[in-house]
Amino acid sequence: MPLQISDLSDAVLNTHYAVRGPIVARAQELENLGRKIIYCNIGNPQALGQKPLTYARDVLALCEQPALLESAPQAFPEDVVETARTILDQSKYGLGAYSESKGLRFIRKAIADFITARDSTDGIAQSSNPEHIYLTDGASKGVQTALRLLLASQKDGILIPIPQYPLYSATITLYGGQQVGYYLDEDYGWGLSEQMLEEALHRAMKEGIRVRAIVVINPGNPTGAVLTEEHIEMVIRFAKRHNLTILADEVYQENIYEPGTRFLSFAHVMTKLSEHEVSLFSFHSTSKGFFGECGQRGGYMEVRNVPEEVVAQITKLQSVALCANLPGQVMTYLMVNPPRPGAPSYKRYVEERSSILSELAKRAKILEEGLNRISGIRCQPIRGAMYAYPSISLPKGTSDEAYCLALLEETGVCVVPGTGFGQKPGTAHFRTTILPPTRQIEEVIDAIDAFQRRWG
């Protein structure tokens, strides 16, 4: 008899990932039938028209096809050729061979230098250790490794924000752990509340759950919020008080739109506090920011305040998959090691980066203001990341899933219901990206406005 659904584990059957769930499947069916679909369900920049960075793709092209370095070096800027030669020389065997499990060491060294420089504001910096950095297939693989390490039994739990990115709920379920949700405060721009953290922790303890770690997504997905230094300090103190590890998802650190708002890493604030007793796993990715290279699957995980014997276990877990893919490792190197001022590629790189980020900031404002003009919809400020998470007023007896499906069927706009991310009981939301071109963003707003009038 073939494999049956009844043969599968409950962990598999109970794992859900909303951003590629049933509504997206229906969108693809409609598209195959000839309907125009605007996909606002996932942060996939190049699928929505963002162009790859010329410098990054030129270097990657030469690394993938080294013969071009001999036959056509004149077709590429001098610094592109030099960077490609450096990568090929340092990797020894090119992009077609495995690297060591942690990733190519020269790339890990470049990441350590990037982190140290990034966190050197306020005259405070702690050097990052390349041996505590892991190249990963996107940030997701790093998150999964950290959760696999932390979840030792079915009574182990992880504090995750509500709303959250479904990677966390899905992975915790798959690994047999417990989700411990802490609510973000929507009325205060999806801010963090120490009281809500304490309440969530004590609820879990009463249920016999041993909470092992707290996840913080900054800038926020799906909320678009950016944490202040005071909030980060509060989380660090909370983690120390309750012996928790911090998982800092910082993949949107380049995506800051509101004037006067800035990104601060957990590593930087921990250094400023001289905190060495709280373990920290932080994650970054080439998929977001202004690179938008989702398909290359590049990213890294940095580990701090973790004993060497635990680091050895992380390395063991990483080695099970041999290594992260080499093109993704190279893309990560290019993210943290861009063209230098004065280099031939520098001007174009800066222009492309600035254009992408300024367009995203413009779209964030258009979407926020447009949604807030629609009766029955309320959108908090989009200060960072790539999303809006507006609340919606629904007729009694209906759900946000029904709302989003009807929106798709009637308008072709594909968004994700708040149920997939989490929300306070009695509220309803949907998540949409800010990634479609400006013209399409305005089209999305008009479509939602017209739909809301009929639906309400």
C-alpha positions as a printed NumPy array, in Angstrom:
array([[  0.   ,   0.   ,   0.   ],
       [  1.361,   3.485,  -0.84 ],
       [  2.236,   5.927,   1.903],
       [ -0.943,   7.247,   3.546],
       [ -1.647,  10.548,   5.272],
       [ -2.315,   8.54 ,   8.427],
       [  1.299,   7.363,   8.346],
       [  2.619,  10.904,   8.833],
       [  3.531,  12.4  ,  12.185],
       [  1.306,  14.9  ,  13.957],
       [  4.232,  17.343,  13.869],
       [  4.172,  17.325,  10.06 ],
       [  0.374,  17.451,   9.817],
       [  0.137,  20.346,  12.278],
       [  2.856,  22.443,  10.617],
       [  1.464,  25.429,   8.695],
       [  3.161,  28.193,   6.716],
       [  0.674,  30.918,   5.913],
       [  2.602,  32.934,   3.329],
       [  2.413,  29.969,   0.95 ],
       [ -0.906,  28.606,   2.17 ],
       [ -4.296,  27.845,   0.553],
       [ -5.003,  31.431,  -0.559],
       [ -1.705,  31.561,  -2.457],
       [ -2.495,  28.17 ,  -4.014],
       [ -5.848,  29.57 ,  -5.168],
       [ -4.077,  32.652,  -6.568],
       [ -1.862,  30.392,  -8.667],
       [ -4.917,  28.489,  -9.933],
       [ -6.556,  31.761, -10.975],
       [ -3.361,  32.939, -12.65 ],
       [ -3.19 ,  29.685, -14.628],
       [ -6.731,  30.423, -15.805],
       [ -5.587,  33.786, -17.156],
       [ -6.499,  36.09 , -14.253],
       [ -4.134,  38.942, -13.391],
       [ -2.824,  38.427,  -9.855],
       [ -0.862,  40.934,  -7.772],
       [  1.105,  38.868,  -5.286],
       [  1.424,  40.78 ,  -2.024],
       [  1.757,  37.669,   0.114],
       [  5.527,  37.33 ,   0.483],
       [  8.681,  39.47 ,   0.613],
       [ 10.019,  38.397,  -2.781],
       [ 11.41 ,  41.618,  -4.303],
       [ 12.581,  40.442,  -7.72 ],
       [  9.289,  38.62 ,  -8.343],
       [  7.656,  42.053,  -8.049],
       [ 10.015,  43.86 , -10.389],
       [ 13.054,  44.839,  -8.308],
       [ 16.189,  44.651, -10.451],
       [ 19.28 ,  42.771,  -9.234],
       [ 22.264,  44.894,  -8.247],
       [ 24.631,  45.071, -11.213],
       [ 27.797,  44.726,  -9.126],
       [ 26.608,  41.622,  -7.299],
       [ 25.405,  39.832, -10.416],
       [ 28.568,  40.744, -12.385],
       [ 30.84 ,  39.302,  -9.7  ],
       [ 28.674,  36.204,  -9.358],
       [ 28.693,  35.693, -13.143],
       [ 32.496,  35.676, -13.201],
       [ 32.672,  33.316, -10.241],
       [ 30.202,  30.931, -11.868],
       [ 32.045,  31.063, -15.199],
       [ 35.738,  31.773, -14.454],
       [ 36.682,  31.402, -18.126],
       [ 35.259,  34.897, -18.654],
       [ 38.109,  36.258, -16.547],
       [ 40.472,  35.22 , -19.299],
       [ 38.313,  35.661, -22.402],
       [ 36.38 ,  38.852, -21.632],
       [ 37.731,  40.687, -18.563],
       [ 37.346,  43.99 , -20.409],
       [ 33.565,  43.534, -20.349],
       [ 33.525,  44.088, -16.579],
       [ 34.71 ,  46.941, -14.322],
       [ 38.165,  46.454, -12.868],
       [ 36.963,  46.056,  -9.272],
       [ 34.447,  43.397, -10.342],
       [ 37.251,  41.386, -11.949],
       [ 39.482,  41.854,  -8.911],
       [ 36.742,  40.795,  -6.488],
       [ 35.887,  37.702,  -8.543],
       [ 39.562,  36.686,  -8.659],
       [ 39.814,  37.125,  -4.883],
       [ 36.747,  34.964,  -4.284],
       [ 37.97 ,  32.208,  -6.588],
       [ 41.452,  32.305,  -5.09 ],
       [ 40.181,  32.221,  -1.486],
       [ 37.644,  29.479,  -2.17 ],
       [ 40.431,  27.347,  -3.731],
       [ 38.058,  25.136,  -5.746],
       [ 35.472,  27.595,  -7.009],
       [ 31.722,  27.509,  -6.534],
       [ 31.277,  23.898,  -7.587],
       [ 32.898,  22.373,  -4.495],
       [ 31.844,  22.066,  -0.862],
       [ 33.26 ,  24.556,   1.608],
       [ 33.891,  23.821,   5.262],
       [ 30.645,  23.435,   7.198],
       [ 30.684,  26.918,   8.744],
       [ 31.24 ,  28.471,   5.323],
       [ 34.298,  29.909,   3.608],
       [ 36.481,  31.459,   6.277],
       [ 37.369,  34.616,   4.33 ],
       [ 33.64 ,  35.317,   3.988],
       [ 33.089,  34.75 ,   7.701],
       [ 35.965,  37.149,   8.372],
       [ 34.322,  39.74 ,   6.09 ],
       [ 31.032,  39.302,   7.964],
       [ 32.809,  39.734,  11.307],
       [ 34.39 ,  42.968,  10.025],
       [ 30.981,  44.153,   8.781],
       [ 29.329,  43.472,  12.152],
       [ 32.141,  45.177,  14.059],
       [ 31.961,  48.263,  11.831],
       [ 28.145,  48.353,  11.884],
       [ 28.076,  48.262,  15.67 ],
       [ 30.843,  50.816,  16.241],
       [ 28.445,  53.711,  16.782],
       [ 28.614,  55.548,  20.108],
       [ 32.302,  54.661,  20.246],
       [ 31.4  ,  51.183,  21.483],
       [ 32.228,  47.974,  19.659],
       [ 33.091,  44.406,  20.402],
       [ 34.957,  42.538,  17.697],
       [ 32.923,  39.783,  16.105],
       [ 34.516,  36.326,  16.011],
       [ 34.574,  34.627,  12.568],
       [ 34.579,  31.22 ,  14.289],
       [ 31.175,  32.039,  15.773],
       [ 29.652,  32.891,  12.386],
       [ 27.867,  30.382,  10.17 ],
       [ 26.986,  30.854,   6.506],
       [ 23.442,  29.584,   5.964],
       [ 20.993,  28.997,   3.105],
       [ 19.097,  32.182,   3.862],
       [ 18.42 ,  33.291,   7.415],
       [ 15.722,  30.606,   7.689],
       [ 18.26 ,  27.78 ,   7.935],
       [ 20.067,  29.59 ,  10.728],
       [ 16.802,  30.045,  12.623],
       [ 15.985,  26.365,  12.189],
       [ 19.423,  25.363,  13.48 ],
       [ 19.034,  27.539,  16.583],
       [ 15.555,  26.166,  17.325],
       [ 16.731,  22.587,  16.793],
       [ 19.476,  23.243,  19.338],
       [ 17.121,  24.739,  21.93 ],
       [ 14.137,  22.398,  21.771],
       [ 15.116,  19.336,  23.787],
       [ 11.651,  18.085,  24.773],
       [  7.95 ,  18.567,  24.123],
       [  7.775,  20.746,  27.22 ],
       [ 10.351,  23.215,  25.885],
       [  8.89 ,  26.494,  24.625],
       [  9.979,  29.532,  22.658],
       [  8.575,  33.02 ,  23.196],
       [  7.523,  34.398,  19.82 ],
       [  5.905,  37.752,  19.017],
       [  2.242,  37.877,  18.069],
       [  1.994,  38.696,  15.242],
       [  5.045,  36.721,  14.067],
       [  6.62 ,  35.415,  10.893],
       [  5.256,  31.859,  10.409],
       [  8.76 ,  30.395,  10.033],
       [  8.882,  30.383,  13.826],
       [  5.526,  28.763,  14.565],
       [  6.018,  26.213,  11.773],
       [  9.524,  25.213,  12.866],
       [  8.655,  25.021,  16.57 ],
       [  5.716,  22.736,  15.723],
       [  7.826,  20.594,  13.406],
       [ 10.495,  20.149,  16.088],
       [  7.948,  19.207,  18.736],
       [  8.271,  22.327,  20.901],
       [  5.748,  24.757,  22.338],
       [  4.903,  28.2  ,  20.985],
       [  4.617,  30.799,  23.727],
       [  3.148,  33.933,  22.18 ],
       [  3.666,  37.422,  23.561],
       [  1.43 ,  40.146,  22.147],
       [  2.828,  43.272,  20.554],
       [  0.944,  46.471,  21.355],
       [ -0.854,  47.549,  18.191],
       [ -2.135,  50.806,  19.668],
       [  1.48 ,  51.888,  20.225],
       [  2.835,  51.042,  16.79 ],
       [  3.289,  47.343,  17.567],
       [  5.613,  48.168,  20.45 ],
       [  7.053,  45.781,  23.032],
       [  5.676,  45.657,  26.548],
       [  7.612,  44.134,  29.451],
       [  4.322,  43.374,  31.169],
       [  3.152,  41.328,  28.164],
       [  6.454,  39.416,  28.149],
       [  6.119,  38.585,  31.837],
       [  2.475,  37.555,  31.45 ],
       [  3.281,  35.238,  28.54 ],
       [  6.18 ,  33.66 ,  30.425],
       [  4.163,  33.038,  33.58 ],
       [  1.243,  31.561,  31.62 ],
       [  3.676,  29.094,  30.055],
       [  5.229,  28.212,  33.405],
       [  1.792,  27.454,  34.868],
       [  1.253,  25.024,  31.987],
       [  4.515,  23.253,  32.782],
       [  6.389,  24.668,  29.792],
       [ 10.095,  25.38 ,  30.173],
       [ 10.708,  28.533,  28.136],
       [ 14.157,  28.409,  26.539],
       [ 14.39 ,  31.512,  24.364],
       [ 12.729,  34.661,  23.107],
       [ 12.443,  35.558,  19.417],
       [ 12.56 ,  39.235,  18.446],
       [ 12.061,  40.368,  14.839],
       [ 13.553,  43.82 ,  14.281],
       [ 12.515,  45.561,  12.061],
       [  9.236,  43.743,  12.437],
       [  7.682,  41.216,  10.108],
       [  4.724,  41.58 ,   9.611],
       [  4.339,  44.791,  11.623],
       [  6.893,  47.196,  10.104],
       [  7.858,  48.367,  13.61 ],
       [ 11.449,  49.271,  14.579],
       [ 12.628,  48.729,  18.159],
       [ 14.105,  51.572,  20.161],
       [ 17.277,  51.123,  22.186],
       [ 15.166,  51.157,  25.353],
       [ 13.056,  48.261,  24.079],
       [ 16.15 ,  46.229,  23.188],
       [ 17.65 ,  46.869,  26.609],
       [ 14.397,  45.747,  28.215],
       [ 14.423,  42.475,  26.264],
       [ 18.046,  41.813,  27.264],
       [ 17.274,  42.419,  30.946],
       [ 14.19 ,  40.21 ,  30.684],
       [ 16.209,  37.415,  29.05 ],
       [ 18.891,  37.634,  31.73 ],
       [ 16.344,  37.621,  34.545],
       [ 14.715,  34.442,  33.213],
       [ 17.809,  32.706,  31.782],
       [ 16.603,  32.91 ,  28.175],
       [ 18.528,  32.859,  24.917],
       [ 17.726,  35.684,  22.472],
       [ 17.066,  34.933,  18.795],
       [ 17.385,  38.276,  16.981],
       [ 15.93 ,  38.21 ,  13.465],
       [ 17.556,  41.281,  11.906],
       [ 17.162,  40.549,   8.193],
       [ 15.447,  43.909,   7.525],
       [ 18.147,  46.042,   9.123],
       [ 18.649,  48.045,   5.9  ],
       [ 14.904,  48.641,   5.505],
       [ 14.34 ,  51.76 ,   7.622],
       [ 11.967,  54.358,   6.188],
       [ 10.829,  56.786,   8.869],
       [ 13.087,  59.831,   9.35 ],
       [ 14.713,  59.813,  12.758],
       [ 14.333,  56.052,  13.131],
       [ 17.46 ,  53.884,  13.138],
       [ 18.325,  50.223,  13.419],
       [ 20.344,  49.051,  16.412],
       [ 21.479,  45.447,  16.645],
       [ 21.055,  43.351,  19.756],
       [ 24.799,  42.665,  19.615],
       [ 25.543,  46.391,  19.788],
       [ 23.222,  47.031,  22.739],
       [ 24.514,  43.973,  24.603],
       [ 28.06 ,  45.258,  24.159],
       [ 26.991,  48.678,  25.413],
       [ 25.492,  47.029,  28.504],
       [ 28.609,  44.85 ,  28.97 ],
       [ 26.261,  41.873,  29.011],
       [ 28.041,  38.519,  28.672],
       [ 25.599,  36.177,  30.4  ],
       [ 22.814,  36.168,  27.795],
       [ 23.327,  33.929,  24.764],
       [ 22.514,  35.626,  21.46 ],
       [ 21.828,  34.181,  18.012],
       [ 21.424,  36.869,  15.354],
       [ 20.454,  36.409,  11.719],
       [ 20.856,  38.327,   8.468],
       [ 20.021,  37.547,   4.854],
       [ 20.672,  38.6  ,   1.263],
       [ 16.961,  38.118,   0.516],
       [ 15.85 ,  41.434,   2.018],
       [ 17.403,  44.885,   2.462],
       [ 18.123,  46.291,  -0.983],
       [ 19.744,  43.11 ,  -2.368],
       [ 16.458,  41.22 ,  -2.707],
       [ 18.304,  38.06 ,  -3.745],
       [ 15.798,  35.542,  -2.365],
       [ 16.646,  32.836,  -4.883],
       [ 20.354,  32.841,  -4.074],
       [ 19.605,  31.649,  -0.509],
       [ 22.403,  33.526,   1.218],
       [ 22.581,  34.459,   4.881],
       [ 24.453,  34.096,   8.141],
       [ 23.996,  33.371,  11.824],
       [ 26.266,  34.923,  14.467],
       [ 26.496,  33.365,  17.944],
       [ 27.587,  35.26 ,  21.06 ],
       [ 28.016,  34.341,  24.719],
       [ 27.898,  30.617,  23.981],
       [ 30.466,  28.142,  25.421],
       [ 32.822,  26.48 ,  22.962],
       [ 31.349,  23.031,  23.628],
       [ 27.962,  24.36 ,  22.491],
       [ 29.553,  26.006,  19.462],
       [ 30.942,  22.576,  18.57 ],
       [ 27.41 ,  21.149,  18.651],
       [ 26.161,  23.937,  16.358],
       [ 28.98 ,  23.112,  13.956],
       [ 27.971,  19.453,  14.072],
       [ 24.383,  20.329,  13.173],
       [ 25.617,  22.539,  10.348],
       [ 27.826,  19.743,   9.018],
       [ 24.832,  17.409,   8.583],
       [ 23.936,  19.495,   5.517],
       [ 27.65 ,  19.699,   4.563],
       [ 27.609,  23.47 ,   3.936],
       [ 25.509,  26.373,   2.712],
       [ 25.332,  26.751,  -1.064],
       [ 28.364,  28.529,  -2.499],
       [ 26.604,  31.131,  -4.71 ],
       [ 24.633,  32.178,  -1.616],
       [ 27.867,  32.425,   0.384],
       [ 29.353,  34.647,  -2.338],
       [ 26.245,  36.846,  -2.381],
       [ 26.546,  37.243,   1.391],
       [ 30.181,  38.27 ,   0.959],
       [ 29.135,  40.921,  -1.571],
       [ 26.407,  42.185,   0.78 ],
       [ 28.885,  42.805,   3.601],
       [ 31.777,  43.829,   1.343],
       [ 30.373,  46.287,  -1.254],
       [ 32.427,  48.428,  -3.654],
       [ 34.644,  50.966,  -1.898],
       [ 34.384,  54.73 ,  -2.527],
       [ 36.387,  55.59 ,  -5.607],
       [ 36.148,  52.091,  -7.104],
       [ 34.764,  51.855, -10.684],
       [ 31.534,  50.165,  -9.538],
       [ 30.91 ,  52.374,  -6.517],
       [ 28.838,  55.151,  -8.12 ],
       [ 26.442,  52.794,  -9.878],
       [ 26.118,  50.605,  -6.781],
       [ 25.19 ,  53.577,  -4.584],
       [ 22.725,  54.858,  -7.167],
       [ 20.997,  51.464,  -7.42 ],
       [ 20.922,  51.003,  -3.644],
       [ 19.552,  54.509,  -3.04 ],
       [ 16.925,  54.106,  -5.75 ],
       [ 15.644,  50.833,  -4.295],
       [ 15.486,  52.087,  -0.705],
       [ 13.938,  55.441,  -1.607],
       [ 11.262,  53.709,  -3.697],
       [ 10.482,  51.351,  -0.825],
       [ 10.166,  54.298,   1.557],
       [  7.855,  56.044,  -0.902],
       [  5.686,  52.93 ,  -1.29 ],
       [  5.542,  52.404,   2.471],
       [  4.116,  55.901,   2.932],
       [  1.686,  55.558,   0.02 ],
       [  0.414,  52.23 ,   1.332],
       [  0.114,  53.385,   4.943],
       [ -1.758,  56.556,   4.033],
       [ -3.882,  54.813,   1.407],
       [ -5.015,  52.046,   3.75 ],
       [ -5.839,  54.556,   6.485],
       [ -8.174,  56.384,   4.097],
       [-10.302,  53.251,   3.711],
       [-13.243,  52.954,   6.086],
       [-12.927,  49.926,   8.353],
       [ -9.149,  49.601,   7.944],
       [ -6.471,  50.934,  10.293],
       [ -2.76 ,  50.705,   9.526],
       [  0.033,  51.482,  11.99 ],
       [  3.117,  53.383,  10.723],
       [  5.374,  51.348,   8.435],
       [  8.744,  52.33 ,   9.889],
       [ 10.767,  49.459,   8.452],
       [ 10.81 ,  45.992,   6.841],
       [  8.629,  45.344,   3.768],
       [  5.083,  44.944,   5.033],
       [  1.898,  46.47 ,   6.375],
       [ -0.317,  44.633,   8.866],
       [ -3.57 ,  46.599,   8.966],
       [ -6.531,  45.724,  11.167],
       [ -9.849,  45.211,   9.403],
       [-13.435,  45.435,  10.603],
       [-15.366,  42.328,   9.59 ],
       [-19.08 ,  41.618,   9.543],
       [-20.155,  39.357,  12.411],
       [-19.646,  35.676,  11.681],
       [-16.959,  36.111,   9.028],
       [-13.205,  35.516,   9.222],
       [-10.054,  37.139,   7.911],
       [ -9.438,  34.009,   5.803],
       [-12.833,  34.478,   4.123],
       [-12.077,  38.182,   3.648],
       [ -8.707,  37.538,   1.974],
       [-10.091,  34.786,  -0.244],
       [-12.97 ,  36.993,  -1.37 ],
       [-10.531,  39.859,  -1.984],
       [ -8.457,  37.562,  -4.181],
       [-11.431,  36.186,  -6.121],
       [-12.92 ,  39.614,  -6.79 ],
       [ -9.817,  41.779,  -7.328],
       [ -6.81 ,  39.528,  -7.972],
       [ -4.978,  41.008,  -4.962],
       [ -3.287,  38.238,  -2.952],
       [ -2.68 ,  39.053,   0.721],
       [ -2.318,  36.775,   3.747],
       [ -4.896,  36.617,   6.569],
       [ -3.77 ,  37.633,  10.027],
       [ -4.68 ,  34.179,  11.348],
       [ -1.433,  32.918,   9.8  ],
       [  0.673,  35.4  ,  11.777],
       [ -1.295,  35.605,  15.005],
       [ -3.472,  38.332,  16.466],
       [ -5.38 ,  39.164,  19.617],
       [ -8.722,  37.37 ,  19.949],
       [-11.509,  39.475,  18.54 ],
       [ -9.284,  41.285,  16.026],
       [ -8.663,  40.652,  12.341],
       [ -5.8  ,  41.669,  10.064],
       [ -4.068,  40.907,   6.805],
       [ -0.44 ,  41.244,   5.762],
       [  0.572,  42.853,   2.499],
       [  3.989,  43.747,   1.133],
       [  5.127,  47.196,   0.015],
       [  7.081,  45.614,  -2.851],
       [  4.849,  46.027,  -5.943],
       [  5.824,  48.961,  -8.184],
       [  4.296,  52.282,  -7.139],
       [  1.655,  52.104,  -9.857],
       [  0.581,  48.669,  -8.606],
       [  0.606,  49.809,  -4.967],
       [ -1.941,  52.453,  -5.909],
       [ -3.896,  49.803,  -7.844],
       [ -3.887,  47.56 ,  -4.754],
       [ -5.185,  50.386,  -2.553],
       [ -7.972,  51.212,  -5.014],
       [ -8.936,  47.529,  -5.292],
       [ -9.056,  47.076,  -1.504],
       [-11.035,  50.308,  -1.128],
       [-13.657,  49.228,  -3.651],
       [-13.807,  45.72 ,  -2.175],
       [-14.112,  47.041,   1.392],
       [-17.103,  49.157,   0.412],
       [-18.882,  46.077,  -0.942],
       [-17.721,  43.727,   1.806],
       [-18.589,  46.057,   4.671]])
